[in-house]
Amino acid sequence: MNTKELEAVALSVRSLSMDAIQKANSGHPGLPLGCAELAAVLYGEIMNHNPKNSSWKNRDRFVLSAGHGSMLLYSILHLSGYKVTMDDIKSFRQIGSHCAGHPEYGITDGVETTTGPLGQGFAMAVGLAMAESMLAAKYNTPEYKIVDHYTYTLMGEGCLMEGISSEASSLAGSLKLGKLIAFYDENKISIDGSTDIAFTEDVAARYTAYGWQVLRGSMYNMEEIVKLVAEAKKDDRPSLIILKSTIGQGAPTVAGTAKAHGAPLGAEGIAAAKANLGIPADKDFYVALEAYAYFEKRAKDFAAANAEWDKMFDEWSKKYPEKRAEWDADFSGKANPVALPQYKIGDSLATRAASGKALNVMAQRYKSLVGGSADLQGPNVTKLEGETAYSAANRGGRYIHFGIREFAMAAICNGIQLHGGLRTFCATFMVFSDYLRPALRLSALMNQPVVYIMTHDSIYVGEDGPTHQPIETLAAMRAIPNTKILRPGDAEETAIAWEIAMESTTTPSCLALTRQNLAVYTKEDPDWQKNARKGAYVVLKGAEKPDVTVLATGSEVNLALDAAKLVTGKTVRVVSVLDREEFIRQDKAYQDAVLGNAARVVTAEAGVSMGWEYFAKNASDCFAINRFGESGPAAKVAEHLGFTAANLAKLIQG
C-alpha cells in the first residue's frame, strides 16, 4: 500500500470536487472534502473491482447512500479509470451530463444505484448484500466460489436519521449479512448546524442492539481503515465502521461548519483551500500526476483479478453445465414453459388468491424470482409453495420475511433487482403503499422491474375502516411515471397481469388486488389476452356502436356487468381497463375500437375520480368515491356510500 500515492488520490478528489461544484455554482462540497481518504483507499486498495469492466458480476459494490456528496463518487470513478471523463467532471450538474446532481443508475459508469433520498441507498445496499448471499448459496460449489463479493456503503447522519435506515439495519442484523460493510461519516454537522440540535443518540449502541459489529477509526488514517475492513470481514455480522471526520476538511473557510454542507466554497474559499492543501493556485480541476500513475499501476491488478475469476467461471461452467444453464437463464430473464392457472366462467375467488396461484407459476417459470411480504404472507397470499424462507441459517430460501418494514422492503427489493441474477417481488396492503412510495418512485426512476403486490385494494376491505380502505391510492400510484398499475377484474385477468409484470424489463408493476371474491366473467373479445396488454379490452360488446360504454377496473368490472343488466332501452358496452395509463398511450384507432364510438362514456372505479376525466366528458359520469370510507361489513359500506350496481345503472340510464 503506497500511502503517498493514495494521499495524492485523496488530494485530487478534493480538487476535482470543489472545482466542479464551484463551476456548477451548485452542490455539496462538505462530504467529498471530508471523505476523500476513504474514497482513495476504498477504490485503490480495498475493493475487488475492475474499472475497465464495470459489469463484472463478482465485483464488490459501493453505494454512496449520502448521495448529495456525489462529487466524491464522480471524482474517484474518474481517477480510478471508469468511463467518467474530465469533461464529464467539468459539466457537473448540467443537462445531459454523466455527472448529475445526485448519482443516477444507468447514466454514469460505475454508479451501482440512484441515491440522494437519504437512507434509501443504505437500504439498497442491504438488498445487494442479500442478493450476493442468495446467489452464492445457489451457485457456489466446494471447489468454486464464483459469487464471493462485498457490499460497501457510505452514509452520514442524514441517512441515520431517516427511518428507513432503522428498518433496513434491523433486518440486516437479524439476517447476519456479514458481507455488508457500512461506513458512517461521523462529522456531527447537518444543514441547520450541529446535529446535537436534533440527533444525540448513541449510534454505536443502536447498531450493537441491531446485531451489528461496530468498529471505530479516523477518516484520515488510511492504513487504519484497511485494518478495520479486514477486521469487519472476520465477523459474520454486518459491520458499521464509524469514521470520525471533519466536514469540508482542507477548506479553512468552512471546515467543521454547516457552511460546508450545501453550497460552493466561493472564490475566496477555493483560494484558501488550494493554499492550505498545496494545490497550485492557477490550476483548476487539478489532478496530481501520482494519482493517475497509481491507478495505472493498479489497473493491471484489477484486470488480473477479473481474468482469474473468468478462468474460474469457465472451469465451473464446464464442470457444472446444469448450473451454468440456470445462471444464464437467471441473468437473461429466460422463462421456463409453465402453464398459467385455468378457470371456468363463474368461478369465484379474490384476485389476491388468484395472484397467489399465478405467483407460484411465475416462481416455476423464473427460478430467479424471490421476494416476500411485510408480515402479511397469508393476507397477501404470497407463500411460495415448496420453497423455504431466506434467513441467516438458510441463504438458499426464496421467500423473504421482511417484517413490518414496507419502506425498507421495497428499497431492499430495488437492491436485489439491481444486483442482477434475481427478480423480486414484495407485498403489503395497498393503502400502505404510502409507506413505500419513495422506493417505488426509485424503482421507476431506475427502470427496475420490481413487482409490487398490493392487496385489499378498496372499500371492500370492510370492517378495518377508512384507515385501511384505499381511496386516493390508485391515483397516487398512477401519478408516478414509468409505473404499471394493473387492476385485474377476475382470476383470468390476474394471471395475465402477472405475465405482463414479469415480461416487463424496465418498469415496476403494481398489482392492485381484491380481498373479496369476484366471479370469472365471459369475455366477448376473442383476443382479450392480447388486448389486455394494451391496457383495456371489451368484456361485453353491447353493440357495434353502443349508447353507453362503461370503463371499469378491478372489482368494478363485475359491478358494471351487473349494472348493465338493469339498464333498459339502451345498449351498454363494458370494458375492463387493466392498465389505464397503458390504454391512454394506445393510438386513437384502438381506443375508438374499444370505446365503440359511444355517445357517452361512464367510468367506474372504487376510488377517487382523478384522472378519469380523460375519458368521461362530464365529471358526473365518473362513478367514484371522492371521500374516505367507513367501518363495517363490505357490502354495507358499499351500500352506505351508494356504490352499488343499482346506482351505477341509474347513472348509465341517465
GUVO-825896 format. One line per 3 residues: number of its first residue (from 1); their letters; for each residue x, y, z of C-alpha. Coordinates in steps of 0.1 Angstrom, whole numbers, m for minus. Example, Ala and Ser with C-alpha at 12.3 -4.5 7.8 and 13.67 -1.06 7.14 Angstrom:
1> AS> 123 m45 78 ~ 137 m11 71
END
This chain:
1> MNT> 0 0 0 ~ 16 32 m12 ~ 3 58 13
4> KEL> 19 87 m5 ~ 2 79 m38 ~ m31 74 m21
7> EAV> m27 108 m5 ~ m23 122 m40 ~ m55 105 m49
10> ALS> m73 120 m19 ~ m59 154 m28 ~ m72 151 m64
13> VRS> m106 140 m52 ~ m108 172 m31 ~ m95 194 m60
16> LSM> m119 180 m86 ~ m149 181 m62 ~ m145 217 m51
19> DAI> m138 230 m86 ~ m167 211 m102 ~ m191 224 m75
22> QKA> m178 259 m79 ~ m181 258 m117 ~ m217 245 m114
25> NSG> m224 270 m87 ~ m243 242 m70 ~ m235 212 m49
28> HPG> m224 198 m16 ~ m186 201 m11 ~ m186 191 26
31> LPL> m187 153 21 ~ m162 150 m8 ~ m137 171 11
34> GCA> m144 153 43 ~ m142 117 30 ~ m116 119 2
37> ELA> m92 94 20 ~ m119 68 23 ~ m127 70 m14
40> AVL> m90 67 m22 ~ m83 37 m1 ~ m116 20 m9
43> YGE> m112 21 m47 ~ m75 18 m46 ~ m68 m10 m20
46> IMN> m100 m25 m5 ~ m125 m31 m32 ~ m123 m61 m56
49> HNP> m134 m44 m89 ~ m122 m37 m124 ~ m129 m1 m137
52> KNS> m125 m14 m173 ~ m153 m38 m167 ~ m180 m22 m146
55> SWK> m204 m51 m152 ~ m181 m78 m138 ~ m206 m100 m119
58> NRD> m183 m107 m90 ~ m173 m71 m84 ~ m176 m55 m50
61> RFV> m204 m30 m49 ~ m202 5 m34 ~ m232 26 m27
64> LSA> m229 63 m18 ~ m260 65 4 ~ m252 101 12
67> GHG> m258 109 m25 ~ m256 147 m21 ~ m219 141 m19
70> SML> m219 129 m55 ~ m187 146 m65 ~ m168 122 m42
73> LYS> m180 93 m63 ~ m176 110 m97 ~ m140 121 m88
76> ILH> m129 86 m77 ~ m146 69 m106 ~ m127 93 m130
79> LSG> m94 88 m112 ~ m97 50 m109 ~ m104 45 m146
82> YKV> m142 42 m151 ~ m158 59 m181 ~ m161 93 m164
85> TMD> m141 118 m183 ~ m127 152 m172 ~ m153 168 m195
88> DIK> m179 149 m175 ~ m165 163 m143 ~ m164 198 m157
91> SFR> m201 196 m167 ~ m213 185 m132 ~ m250 192 m127
94> QIG> m256 203 m163 ~ m282 190 m186 ~ m271 158 m203
97> SHC> m240 154 m180 ~ m229 120 m169 ~ m223 136 m135
100> AGH> m258 145 m124 ~ m266 164 m92 ~ m270 131 m74
103> PEY> m258 97 m86 ~ m282 81 m111 ~ m282 45 m121
106> GIT> m278 39 m158 ~ m262 73 m165 ~ m228 70 m150
109> DGV> m204 41 m154 ~ m196 26 m120 ~ m227 40 m103
112> ETT> m245 10 m88 ~ m277 27 m78 ~ m295 60 m78
115> TGP> m291 78 m44 ~ m299 111 m29 ~ m331 104 m10
118> LGQ> m313 98 23 ~ m313 63 37 ~ m325 46 6
121> GFA> m290 39 m7 ~ m282 22 25 ~ m313 0 23
124> MAV> m305 m9 m13 ~ m270 m19 m1 ~ m287 m43 22
127> GLA> m305 m57 m8 ~ m273 m60 m28 ~ m257 m80 1
130> MAE> m288 m102 3 ~ m286 m109 m34 ~ m249 m119 m31
133> SML> m257 m144 m4 ~ m286 m159 m23 ~ m266 m164 m55
136> AAK> m237 m177 m35 ~ m259 m203 m19 ~ m274 m213 m53
139> YNT> m243 m214 m74 ~ m211 m219 m53 ~ m196 m253 m50
142> PEY> m169 m267 m27 ~ m143 m260 m53 ~ m156 m228 m68
145> KIV> m168 m196 m51 ~ m180 m178 m82 ~ m201 m155 m61
148> DHY> m180 m140 m34 ~ m180 m102 m30 ~ m187 m75 m5
151> TYT> m211 m46 m5 ~ m198 m13 9 ~ m219 18 16
154> LMG> m211 53 30 ~ m237 71 50 ~ m239 102 71
157> EGC> m261 115 99 ~ m289 123 75 ~ m291 86 64
160> LME> m292 75 101 ~ m319 100 109 ~ m343 88 82
163> GIS> m365 59 94 ~ m357 36 65 ~ m321 31 79
166> SEA> m336 18 111 ~ m358 m6 93 ~ m331 m19 70
169> SSL> m304 m20 97 ~ m327 m41 119 ~ m334 m66 92
172> AGS> m297 m68 81 ~ m287 m75 117 ~ m313 m102 120
175> LKL> m301 m118 88 ~ m264 m116 98 ~ m253 m101 65
178> GKL> m216 m104 72 ~ m206 m92 37 ~ m222 m58 42
181> IAF> m199 m31 55 ~ m212 4 61 ~ m190 34 68
184> YDE> m205 62 89 ~ m191 96 82 ~ m193 110 117
187> NKI> m189 147 113 ~ m217 159 135 ~ m229 185 110
190> SID> m261 189 91 ~ m276 218 70 ~ m291 235 101
193> GST> m259 233 121 ~ m246 208 147 ~ m265 175 147
196> DIA> m268 179 185 ~ m299 201 179 ~ m318 170 169
199> FTE> m296 139 169 ~ m280 129 201 ~ m284 92 201
202> DVA> m256 67 207 ~ m252 53 172 ~ m228 26 182
205> ARY> m251 13 209 ~ m280 14 184 ~ m262 m7 159
208> TAY> m249 m31 186 ~ m285 m36 196 ~ m294 m43 159
211> GWQ> m269 m72 160 ~ m241 m54 141 ~ m203 m54 147
214> VLR> m193 m18 155 ~ m158 m5 148 ~ m143 30 152
217> GSM> m115 49 135 ~ m103 80 118 ~ m114 91 83
220> YNM> m79 103 77 ~ m58 72 86 ~ m60 50 55
223> EEI> m39 22 70 ~ m63 20 99 ~ m93 19 75
226> VKL> m78 m11 57 ~ m73 m28 91 ~ m108 m21 102
229> VAE> m122 m35 70 ~ m101 m67 74 ~ m115 m70 110
232> AKK> m150 m64 97 ~ m146 m93 73 ~ m138 m117 101
235> DDR> m173 m114 117 ~ m205 m130 104 ~ m224 m99 114
238> PSL> m228 m68 92 ~ m203 m41 102 ~ m206 m4 109
241> IIL> m173 14 108 ~ m176 48 124 ~ m151 71 110
244> KST> m146 104 128 ~ m143 132 102 ~ m144 169 96
247> IGQ> m169 182 71 ~ m152 203 45 ~ m117 190 55
250> GAP> m90 211 40 ~ m111 242 33 ~ m103 265 62
253> TVA> m132 290 55 ~ m159 263 60 ~ m143 232 76
256> GTA> m162 218 105 ~ m193 241 99 ~ m227 238 83
259> KAH> m214 262 56 ~ m195 233 40 ~ m227 213 36
262> GAP> m247 226 7 ~ m230 255 m12 ~ m199 261 m33
265> LGA> m169 274 m14 ~ m168 306 m34 ~ m137 322 m50
268> EGI> m121 331 m17 ~ m129 297 m1 ~ m114 279 m31
271> AAA> m83 300 m30 ~ m79 294 8 ~ m84 257 3
274> KAN> m59 254 m25 ~ m33 273 m5 ~ m40 251 25
277> LGI> m38 218 6 ~ m9 228 m16 ~ m28 228 m49
280> PAD> m14 252 m75 ~ m35 284 m73 ~ m36 287 m111
283> KDF> m48 251 m117 ~ m85 244 m120 ~ m95 207 m119
286> YVA> m60 198 m107 ~ m51 161 m106 ~ m18 151 m91
289> LEA> 3 130 m116 ~ 9 104 m88 ~ m29 98 m86
292> YAY> m32 88 m123 ~ 1 69 m121 ~ m12 49 m90
295> FEK> m44 38 m108 ~ m25 30 m140 ~ m4 5 m120
298> RAK> m34 m8 m101 ~ m53 m14 m134 ~ m31 m44 m140
301> DFA> m41 m59 m107 ~ m78 m51 m112 ~ m77 m68 m147
304> AAN> m58 m98 m133 ~ m84 m104 m106 ~ m112 m102 m132
307> AEW> m93 m126 m155 ~ m87 m150 m127 ~ m124 m150 m119
310> DKM> m132 m155 m156 ~ m110 m186 m157 ~ m126 m200 m126
313> FDE> m161 m193 m140 ~ m152 m212 m172 ~ m140 m242 m152
316> WSK> m171 m241 m131 ~ m193 m239 m162 ~ m176 m270 m177
319> KYP> m179 m290 m146 ~ m215 m279 m138 ~ m233 m273 m171
322> EKR> m267 m275 m155 ~ m258 m247 m130 ~ m244 m227 m158
325> AEW> m276 m231 m179 ~ m296 m219 m149 ~ m272 m190 m143
328> DAD> m277 m179 m179 ~ m314 m181 m176 ~ m314 m162 m143
331> FSG> m293 m133 m157 ~ m311 m132 m190 ~ m347 m135 m177
334> KAN> m354 m166 m197 ~ m387 m183 m187 ~ m395 m220 m184
337> PVA> m427 m232 m201 ~ m451 m235 m173 ~ m489 m230 m180
340> LPQ> m510 m204 m163 ~ m538 m214 m139 ~ m571 m222 m156
343> YKI> m605 m211 m145 ~ m641 m216 m156 ~ m667 m189 m161
346> GDS> m685 m184 m128 ~ m655 m194 m106 ~ m655 m171 m77
349> LAT> m623 m161 m59 ~ m605 m130 m47 ~ m579 m117 m71
352> RAA> m554 m118 m43 ~ m560 m156 m42 ~ m557 m158 m80
355> SGK> m524 m138 m77 ~ m511 m164 m52 ~ m517 m191 m78
358> ALN> m501 m170 m106 ~ m472 m161 m83 ~ m464 m198 m78
361> VMA> m465 m204 m116 ~ m441 m175 m121 ~ m418 m189 m94
364> QRY> m416 m221 m116 ~ m412 m201 m148 ~ m385 m179 m133
367> KSL> m362 m197 m109 ~ m347 m163 m101 ~ m379 m150 m86
370> VGG> m375 m141 m49 ~ m394 m119 m26 ~ m419 m117 3
373> SAD> m443 m97 23 ~ m443 m71 51 ~ m456 m97 77
376> LQG> m487 m104 56 ~ m479 m136 38 ~ m514 m150 45
379> PNV> m535 m119 37 ~ m513 m111 7 ~ m513 m147 m4
382> TKL> m476 m148 m12 ~ m465 m181 0 ~ m441 m199 m24
385> EGE> m451 m235 m23 ~ m423 m260 m18 ~ m398 m232 m10
388> TAY> m381 m223 22 ~ m376 m189 38 ~ m344 m169 34
391> SAA> m327 m165 67 ~ m293 m162 84 ~ m292 m200 85
394> NRG> m307 m206 51 ~ m293 m184 23 ~ m310 m207 m3
397> GRY> m345 m197 7 ~ m366 m178 m19 ~ m392 m163 4
400> IHF> m382 m132 24 ~ m399 m124 57 ~ m394 m86 56
403> GIR> m412 m79 89 ~ m434 m48 92 ~ m410 m27 72
406> EFA> m427 m16 40 ~ m402 12 31 ~ m371 m9 36
409> MAA> m388 m39 20 ~ m393 m20 m13 ~ m358 m4 m12
412> ICN> m342 m38 m4 ~ m360 m53 m34 ~ m346 m25 m56
415> GIQ> m311 m35 m43 ~ m317 m72 m51 ~ m330 m63 m85
418> LHG> m301 m41 m93 ~ m276 m68 m83 ~ m285 m89 m113
421> GLR> m294 m126 m115 ~ m326 m122 m95 ~ m362 m109 m99
424> TFC> m380 m95 m69 ~ m415 m90 m56 ~ m428 m75 m24
427> ATF> m462 m73 m9 ~ m484 m53 15 ~ m519 m39 18
430> MVF> m524 m13 m10 ~ m531 15 14 ~ m496 10 29
433> SDY> m481 18 m5 ~ m478 53 11 ~ m451 38 34
436> LRP> m430 25 5 ~ m438 51 m22 ~ m404 67 m23
439> ALR> m388 34 m31 ~ m414 26 m57 ~ m405 60 m72
442> LSA> m369 50 m74 ~ m379 16 m90 ~ m395 37 m117
445> LMN> m367 62 m120 ~ m341 34 m123 ~ m362 13 m147
448> QPV> m362 m17 m123 ~ m390 m42 m128 ~ m398 m49 m92
451> VYI> m433 m64 m88 ~ m454 m48 m61 ~ m483 m70 m48
454> MTH> m510 m46 m33 ~ m539 m64 m18 ~ m571 m52 0
457> DSI> m575 m26 m28 ~ m607 m8 m19 ~ m636 0 5
460> YVG> m644 m37 2 ~ m618 m43 29 ~ m648 m35 51
463> EDG> m645 m37 88 ~ m610 m23 90 ~ m624 10 81
466> PTH> m612 42 64 ~ m576 38 76 ~ m573 6 56
469> QPI> m596 14 27 ~ m576 29 m2 ~ m594 58 m18
472> ETL> m567 81 m34 ~ m541 54 m36 ~ m546 42 m72
475> AAM> m544 78 m84 ~ m513 85 m64 ~ m495 54 m78
478> RAI> m506 62 m114 ~ m491 96 m110 ~ m456 81 m109
481> PNT> m441 80 m144 ~ m429 47 m158 ~ m450 26 m135
484> KIL> m475 m1 m144 ~ m507 m1 m123 ~ m525 m33 m130
487> RPG> m560 m38 m115 ~ m574 m71 m128 ~ m612 m77 m127
490> DAE> m611 m115 m122 ~ m588 m145 m118 ~ m581 m149 m155
493> ETA> m570 m112 m158 ~ m549 m116 m127 ~ m528 m143 m144
496> IAW> m523 m121 m174 ~ m514 m92 m152 ~ m486 m114 m137
499> EIA> m474 m122 m171 ~ m473 m86 m180 ~ m454 m77 m149
502> MES> m428 m105 m153 ~ m423 m97 m190 ~ m415 m61 m182
505> TTT> m378 m54 m180 ~ m377 m16 m174 ~ m409 m8 m155
508> PSC> m421 m17 m120 ~ m455 m32 m118 ~ m481 m28 m91
511> LAL> m509 m54 m89 ~ m540 m40 m72 ~ m559 m70 m58
514> TRQ> m591 m76 m40 ~ m598 m91 m6 ~ m634 m101 m17
517> NLA> m643 m128 m42 ~ m650 m119 m78 ~ m667 m140 m104
520> VYT> m648 m150 m135 ~ m668 m135 m164 ~ m673 m142 m200
523> KED> m650 m121 m223 ~ m665 m114 m257 ~ m632 m102 m272
526> PDW> m617 m134 m286 ~ m583 m118 m284 ~ m587 m104 m249
529> QKN> m554 m118 m236 ~ m535 m100 m263 ~ m556 m68 m260
532> ARK> m554 m67 m222 ~ m517 m59 m227 ~ m529 m27 m244
535> GAY> m545 m16 m212 ~ m582 m23 m219 ~ m604 m47 m239
538> VVL> m641 m53 m244 ~ m658 m77 m220 ~ m694 m71 m230
541> KGA> m698 m57 m265 ~ m734 m44 m262 ~ m735 m32 m299
544> EKP> m712 m21 m327 ~ m719 15 m316 ~ m733 13 m280
547> DVT> m753 41 m264 ~ m730 40 m233 ~ m696 25 m228
550> VLA> m686 18 m192 ~ m649 17 m184 ~ m643 m3 m152
553> TGS> m613 m16 m133 ~ m609 m45 m109 ~ m640 m54 m88
556> EVN> m660 m28 m107 ~ m660 m48 m139 ~ m683 m73 m122
559> LAL> m703 m43 m108 ~ m706 m29 m143 ~ m718 m62 m157
562> DAA> m744 m64 m130 ~ m755 m28 m137 ~ m757 m33 m174
565> KLV> m784 m60 m168 ~ m805 m34 m150 ~ m804 m8 m178
568> TGK> m834 m7 m202 ~ m837 9 m236 ~ m800 14 m241
571> TVR> m771 m6 m254 ~ m743 m8 m229 ~ m707 m19 m235
574> VVS> m685 m29 m206 ~ m647 m25 m209 ~ m622 m39 m185
577> VLD> m594 m14 m180 ~ m565 m34 m167 ~ m539 m6 m170
580> REE> m555 28 m175 ~ m522 46 m184 ~ m513 20 m209
583> FIR> m547 23 m226 ~ m542 61 m227 ~ m509 55 m245
586> QDK> m526 35 m273 ~ m533 50 m307 ~ m567 66 m313
589> AYQ> m578 38 m336 ~ m575 12 m308 ~ m591 35 m283
592> DAV> m620 42 m306 ~ m625 5 m313 ~ m627 m3 m276
595> LGN> m649 26 m268 ~ m671 18 m298 ~ m677 55 m306
598> AAR> m702 55 m278 ~ m722 87 m274 ~ m714 86 m237
601> VVT> m686 71 m216 ~ m691 63 m179 ~ m662 52 m157
604> AEA> m664 30 m126 ~ m637 26 m100 ~ m638 23 m62
607> GVS> m616 53 m56 ~ m612 90 m64 ~ m623 101 m99
610> MGW> m590 119 m105 ~ m577 111 m140 ~ m609 95 m153
613> EYF> m619 129 m168 ~ m597 118 m197 ~ m625 95 m208
616> AKN> m657 108 m192 ~ m668 140 m209 ~ m688 150 m178
619> ASD> m674 148 m142 ~ m708 134 m132 ~ m701 104 m154
622> CFA> m673 92 m131 ~ m688 66 m108 ~ m662 70 m80
625> INR> m657 75 m43 ~ m644 110 m35 ~ m644 107 2
628> FGE> m630 84 29 ~ m647 51 37 ~ m665 37 67
631> SGP> m660 8 90 ~ m685 m21 86 ~ m691 m52 65
634> AAK> m680 m47 29 ~ m714 m49 13 ~ m730 m25 39
637> VAE> m701 0 34 ~ m707 0 m3 ~ m744 5 2
640> HLG> m738 33 27 ~ m716 50 2 ~ m740 45 m27
643> FTA> m715 24 m45 ~ m739 m3 m59 ~ m749 m18 m92
646> ANL> m783 m2 m89 ~ m768 33 m86 ~ m744 26 m114
649> AKL> m773 15 m135 ~ m792 48 m127 ~ m761 67 m138
652> IQG> m759 47 m171 ~ m796 51 m177 ~ m792 89 m175
END
